[in-house]
Amino acid sequence: MTVYVDDWRQRATVGPVDGVWSHMVGDDEEELHALAERLGLRRAWYQRHRRHRALDHYDVTEPLREEAIALGAVPVTWRQMGKLIGARRRLDAEPGAGTQKSA
């Protein structure tokens, strides 16, 4: 499984933090939460998206983005992130997605 961080780098002030922000997503939610915890992120900061679970993510500042990469997250462009999320959404839309076959 993999955790990804994009290079969105949107300038914003979130609470007391003024910086540039990117997105961090994972193939596996628990792996994503584990890396977020190592970065000092609170689980409450995890953003569940109302439209689709493929859009669930953490926002990270540039120093945390760099630390995530040092800890094994895969850096991707924001365009690559969009393609990754799009592929996940299409996969979930396929007939039988999420069902297991009997042996």
C-alpha positions as CSV (number, residue, x, y, z in Angstrom):
1,M,0.0,0.0,0.0
2,T,1.1,3.6,-0.6
3,V,0.7,7.1,0.8
4,Y,0.9,9.9,-1.7
5,V,1.5,13.7,-1.3
6,D,0.8,16.1,-4.1
7,D,2.5,19.4,-5.0
8,W,-0.6,21.5,-4.9
9,R,1.0,24.1,-2.5
10,Q,-2.0,26.3,-2.0
11,R,-1.3,29.4,0.2
12,A,-3.8,29.5,3.0
13,T,-4.1,30.4,6.7
14,V,-5.7,27.5,8.6
15,G,-6.2,28.5,12.2
16,P,-2.9,29.9,13.4
17,V,-0.9,28.3,10.5
18,D,-0.1,30.4,7.5
19,G,1.6,28.4,4.8
20,V,1.4,26.5,1.6
21,W,-0.7,23.3,1.8
22,S,-0.8,20.1,-0.2
23,H,-2.9,16.9,0.0
24,M,-1.9,13.5,1.5
25,V,-4.0,10.4,0.5
26,G,-3.4,6.7,0.9
27,D,-4.3,3.4,-0.8
28,D,-5.2,2.2,2.7
29,E,-6.9,4.4,5.2
30,E,-5.1,2.9,8.2
31,E,-1.7,3.2,6.6
32,L,-2.5,6.9,5.9
33,H,-3.6,7.5,9.5
34,A,-0.4,5.8,10.7
35,L,1.8,8.1,8.7
36,A,-0.3,11.1,9.7
37,E,0.2,10.2,13.3
38,R,4.0,9.9,12.8
39,L,3.8,13.5,11.3
40,G,2.0,14.7,14.4
41,L,-1.4,15.2,12.7
42,R,-4.6,14.7,14.6
43,R,-7.1,12.2,13.3
44,A,-9.7,15.0,13.7
45,W,-7.9,16.8,10.8
46,Y,-8.7,14.0,8.4
47,Q,-11.1,15.3,5.8
48,R,-13.9,12.9,4.8
49,H,-15.4,14.1,1.6
50,R,-19.1,14.1,1.2
51,R,-19.1,13.1,-2.5
52,H,-16.7,10.2,-2.6
53,R,-14.3,8.4,-0.2
54,A,-11.5,8.6,-2.9
55,L,-11.4,12.4,-2.0
56,D,-10.7,11.8,1.7
57,H,-7.4,13.3,2.7
58,Y,-5.2,15.2,5.1
59,D,-3.9,18.7,4.3
60,V,-0.2,19.1,5.0
61,T,2.1,22.1,5.0
62,E,5.3,22.1,3.0
63,P,7.5,21.0,5.9
64,L,5.2,18.1,6.7
65,R,5.0,17.2,3.0
66,E,8.8,17.0,2.9
67,E,8.8,14.9,6.1
68,A,6.1,12.6,4.7
69,I,8.3,12.0,1.6
70,A,11.3,11.3,3.9
71,L,9.2,8.7,5.7
72,G,8.2,6.9,2.5
73,A,5.3,8.8,1.0
74,V,5.3,9.0,-2.8
75,P,5.5,12.6,-4.2
76,V,3.1,13.2,-7.1
77,T,2.0,16.2,-9.1
78,W,-1.4,17.6,-8.5
79,R,-2.3,16.3,-12.0
80,Q,-1.1,12.8,-11.1
81,M,-3.2,13.0,-7.9
82,G,-6.2,13.9,-9.9
83,K,-5.7,10.9,-12.2
84,L,-5.2,8.6,-9.2
85,I,-8.4,9.8,-7.5
86,G,-10.3,9.5,-10.8
87,A,-9.1,6.0,-11.3
88,R,-10.3,5.1,-7.7
89,R,-13.7,6.6,-8.4
90,R,-14.1,4.6,-11.6
91,L,-13.0,1.4,-9.9
92,D,-15.6,1.9,-7.2
93,A,-18.3,2.5,-9.9
94,E,-17.6,-0.8,-11.7
95,P,-20.3,-3.5,-11.2
96,G,-19.3,-5.9,-8.4
97,A,-16.8,-3.4,-6.9
98,G,-16.3,-4.2,-3.2
99,T,-17.7,-7.7,-3.5
100,Q,-15.7,-10.8,-2.9
101,K,-15.8,-13.9,-5.1
102,S,-16.6,-17.3,-3.5
103,A,-14.0,-20.0,-3.8
